[in-house]
Amino acid sequence: MGKVFIRKQFLTRRKQLDLSTYTSLSKQVQQQLISSEYFIRARTLALYSPISNEVATEQIFAVAKELKKQVYYPRVAGNELEFYEVCAVTELLPGAFGVAEPVTGEKKIIADLDLVIVPGVAFDLRGHRLGYGRGFYDRQLAEKSAGTVSIGLCFEIQLCELLSTEEHDQPLDFIVTETKFIPGHI
Protein backbone atom coordinates (compact mmCIF):
# COMPACT_ATOMS: atom_id res chain seq x y z
CA MET A 1 0.00 0.00 0.00
CA GLY A 2 1.28 3.46 -0.89
CA LYS A 3 1.62 6.35 1.52
CA VAL A 4 -1.31 8.23 -0.03
CA PHE A 5 -3.67 5.28 0.55
CA ILE A 6 -2.39 4.67 4.09
CA ARG A 7 -2.65 8.37 4.94
CA LYS A 8 -6.25 8.50 3.73
CA GLN A 9 -7.18 5.31 5.59
CA PHE A 10 -5.71 6.45 8.91
CA LEU A 11 -7.04 10.02 8.64
CA THR A 12 -10.52 8.58 8.12
CA ARG A 13 -10.15 6.39 11.23
CA ARG A 14 -9.11 9.35 13.35
CA LYS A 15 -11.79 11.68 12.02
CA GLN A 16 -14.47 9.10 12.87
CA LEU A 17 -13.80 9.46 16.61
CA ASP A 18 -16.78 11.13 18.27
CA LEU A 19 -16.05 14.10 20.56
CA SER A 20 -16.48 12.16 23.80
CA THR A 21 -14.16 9.34 22.72
CA TYR A 22 -11.63 11.79 21.27
CA THR A 23 -11.56 13.82 24.50
CA SER A 24 -11.25 10.76 26.73
CA LEU A 25 -8.50 9.13 24.65
CA SER A 26 -6.58 12.41 24.34
CA LYS A 27 -6.57 12.81 28.12
CA GLN A 28 -5.26 9.26 28.53
CA VAL A 29 -2.46 9.75 25.98
CA GLN A 30 -1.44 13.05 27.57
CA GLN A 31 -1.43 11.49 31.04
CA GLN A 32 0.82 8.66 29.82
CA LEU A 33 3.32 11.25 28.56
CA ILE A 34 3.09 13.52 31.62
CA SER A 35 3.85 10.62 33.96
CA SER A 36 6.92 9.55 31.95
CA GLU A 37 10.48 10.18 33.07
CA TYR A 38 11.17 11.96 29.78
CA PHE A 39 8.53 14.61 30.45
CA ILE A 40 9.46 14.92 34.11
CA ARG A 41 13.18 15.46 33.32
CA ALA A 42 12.64 17.85 30.39
CA ARG A 43 13.26 21.53 31.03
CA THR A 44 12.47 22.53 27.43
CA LEU A 45 9.94 20.85 25.19
CA ALA A 46 8.23 21.35 21.86
CA LEU A 47 4.51 20.71 21.47
CA TYR A 48 2.20 20.95 18.48
CA SER A 49 -1.20 22.52 17.90
CA PRO A 50 -3.56 19.64 17.06
CA ILE A 51 -5.63 19.56 13.87
CA SER A 52 -8.08 17.03 12.44
CA ASN A 53 -8.50 15.00 15.65
CA GLU A 54 -4.77 14.72 16.41
CA VAL A 55 -4.14 13.93 20.07
CA ALA A 56 -4.82 17.08 22.09
CA THR A 57 -1.91 18.73 23.90
CA GLU A 58 -3.51 21.33 26.21
CA GLN A 59 -3.08 19.20 29.34
CA ILE A 60 0.62 18.71 28.56
CA PHE A 61 1.01 22.47 28.08
CA ALA A 62 -0.77 23.27 31.36
CA VAL A 63 1.30 20.82 33.42
CA ALA A 64 4.54 21.95 31.74
CA LYS A 65 3.80 25.57 32.63
CA GLU A 66 2.90 24.62 36.23
CA LEU A 67 6.29 22.93 36.47
CA LYS A 68 8.04 26.03 35.03
CA LYS A 69 9.15 24.27 31.85
CA GLN A 70 9.82 26.25 28.68
CA VAL A 71 7.36 25.24 25.97
CA TYR A 72 7.96 25.82 22.26
CA TYR A 73 5.59 25.46 19.31
CA PRO A 74 6.51 25.17 15.64
CA ARG A 75 5.93 27.85 13.05
CA VAL A 76 6.25 27.15 9.33
CA ALA A 77 8.95 29.23 7.64
CA GLY A 78 9.13 28.26 3.98
CA ASN A 79 9.90 24.54 3.95
CA GLU A 80 11.12 24.46 7.55
CA LEU A 81 9.73 24.49 11.07
CA GLU A 82 11.07 27.00 13.57
CA PHE A 83 10.33 26.61 17.28
CA TYR A 84 9.27 29.62 19.39
CA GLU A 85 8.60 29.82 23.10
CA VAL A 86 4.96 30.19 24.09
CA CYS A 87 3.93 31.31 27.58
CA ALA A 88 0.16 31.18 27.00
CA VAL A 89 -1.94 29.47 24.33
CA THR A 90 -3.43 32.88 23.49
CA GLU A 91 -0.08 33.59 21.80
CA LEU A 92 -0.96 31.03 19.11
CA LEU A 93 -2.74 32.30 16.00
CA PRO A 94 -3.81 30.54 12.77
CA GLY A 95 -0.82 30.26 10.48
CA ALA A 96 0.28 27.98 7.65
CA PHE A 97 -2.30 25.32 6.73
CA GLY A 98 -4.67 26.79 9.36
CA VAL A 99 -2.55 25.42 12.23
CA ALA A 100 -2.19 27.61 15.33
CA GLU A 101 1.38 28.93 15.49
CA PRO A 102 3.37 31.32 17.68
CA VAL A 103 3.61 34.85 16.35
CA THR A 104 6.57 35.90 18.48
CA GLY A 105 8.76 34.47 21.21
CA GLU A 106 12.28 33.26 21.80
CA LYS A 107 13.43 30.97 19.01
CA LYS A 108 15.23 27.70 19.76
CA ILE A 109 16.69 25.06 17.47
CA ILE A 110 15.60 21.45 17.91
CA ALA A 111 19.06 20.35 19.07
CA ASP A 112 18.65 22.61 22.13
CA LEU A 113 15.33 21.06 23.20
CA ASP A 114 15.09 18.23 25.72
CA LEU A 115 11.84 16.77 24.40
CA VAL A 116 10.02 17.08 21.08
CA ILE A 117 6.40 15.93 20.91
CA VAL A 118 5.41 15.01 17.36
CA PRO A 119 2.02 14.51 15.71
CA GLY A 120 1.34 12.12 12.86
CA VAL A 121 -1.26 10.31 10.81
CA ALA A 122 0.01 6.76 11.36
CA PHE A 123 2.80 5.17 13.41
CA ASP A 124 4.46 1.78 13.36
CA LEU A 125 5.93 -0.31 16.15
CA ARG A 126 9.52 0.62 15.17
CA GLY A 127 9.00 4.33 15.80
CA HIS A 128 8.33 5.41 12.25
CA ARG A 129 5.55 7.87 11.50
CA LEU A 130 3.59 8.96 8.51
CA GLY A 131 2.79 12.66 8.51
CA TYR A 132 0.96 14.77 5.97
CA GLY A 133 3.68 14.36 3.36
CA ARG A 134 5.59 17.64 3.46
CA GLY A 135 8.53 16.38 5.55
CA PHE A 136 8.60 19.27 8.05
CA TYR A 137 9.18 17.09 11.10
CA ASP A 138 11.56 14.69 9.33
CA ARG A 139 13.85 17.60 8.39
CA GLN A 140 13.80 18.87 11.98
CA LEU A 141 14.30 15.45 13.58
CA ALA A 142 17.36 14.91 11.40
CA GLU A 143 18.91 17.88 13.24
CA LYS A 144 18.14 16.83 16.82
CA SER A 145 20.96 16.20 19.27
CA ALA A 146 21.64 12.91 21.05
CA GLY A 147 20.13 14.49 24.17
CA THR A 148 16.84 15.40 22.50
CA VAL A 149 14.09 12.79 22.94
CA SER A 150 11.40 12.58 20.26
CA ILE A 151 7.98 11.18 21.15
CA GLY A 152 5.01 10.69 18.85
CA LEU A 153 1.51 10.95 20.30
CA CYS A 154 -1.25 8.86 18.78
CA PHE A 155 -4.34 6.81 19.43
CA GLU A 156 -4.03 3.05 19.14
CA ILE A 157 -6.22 3.18 16.02
CA GLN A 158 -3.29 4.99 14.39
CA LEU A 159 -0.84 2.13 14.97
CA CYS A 160 0.19 -0.36 12.33
CA GLU A 161 2.82 -3.06 12.42
CA LEU A 162 5.06 -1.69 9.69
CA LEU A 163 5.17 1.47 7.58
CA SER A 164 7.29 1.63 4.45
CA THR A 165 10.03 4.19 4.91
CA GLU A 166 12.30 6.26 2.74
CA GLU A 167 15.85 7.42 3.39
CA HIS A 168 14.75 10.84 4.71
CA ASP A 169 12.21 9.42 7.21
CA GLN A 170 13.34 9.90 10.81
CA PRO A 171 12.25 7.36 13.44
CA LEU A 172 11.00 8.53 16.82
CA ASP A 173 12.48 7.47 20.13
CA PHE A 174 9.07 6.56 21.56
CA ILE A 175 5.39 6.45 20.69
CA VAL A 176 2.75 7.07 23.33
CA THR A 177 -0.84 5.85 23.03
CA GLU A 178 -3.70 5.78 25.51
CA THR A 179 -2.41 2.49 26.96
CA LYS A 180 1.21 2.04 25.81
CA PHE A 181 4.63 3.65 25.90
CA ILE A 182 6.34 2.05 22.91
CA PRO A 183 10.11 2.24 22.40
CA GLY A 184 10.98 3.28 18.86
CA HIS A 185 14.48 3.00 17.49
CA ILE A 186 16.27 3.34 20.85
Secondary structure, DSSP 8 states (H G I E B T S, - for coil): --HHHHHHHHHHHHHT--HHHHHHHHHHHHHHHHTSHHHHH-SEEE-----TT----HHHHHHHHHTT-EEEEEEEETTEEEEEE-SSGGGEEE-GGG-EEESSS-EE-GGG-SEEEE--SEEETTS-EE-SSS-HHHHHHTT--TT-EEEEE--GGGEES-----TT----SEEE-SS-EEE---
